[in-house]
C-alpha cells in the first residue's frame, strides 16, 4: 500500500511537471510572436 502510494505521487509529480513545461513553452512561444 505504501509503495503504491509513493509510486502514484511520483507519477502525479511527473505529470504536473510535464504540464508545467508544456504551459511554459506555449507561453514563451506567444511572447516570441509579439
N, C-alpha and C positions, 0 to 999 in steps of 0.2 A: 504493500500500500504506500509506504513512504517513498519507495523507489519510483513508483508510477507518478506520484505527486511531483517529485523532483524533476522527473523527465518531462512531465506536462508543462511545468512552469518554465523549463528550459526552452521547450518548443514555443510557448507563448512569447517569451522574450525574443526569440529569434524572429518570430512573425512580426512582432511590433517593430523590431529594428528594420526589417525589410520594408514595412510600410513607411517608416520614417525616412528611409533612404529614397524611396520612390517619390515621396512628397517633396523632399529636398531637391531632387533632380528636376522635377517638374517646375518647382518654384524658381530655380535658377534658370531654367530654360526660358521661362516667361520674362524674367528680369533681363536676360540677354537679348530678348526680342525687342525690348523697348528702345 
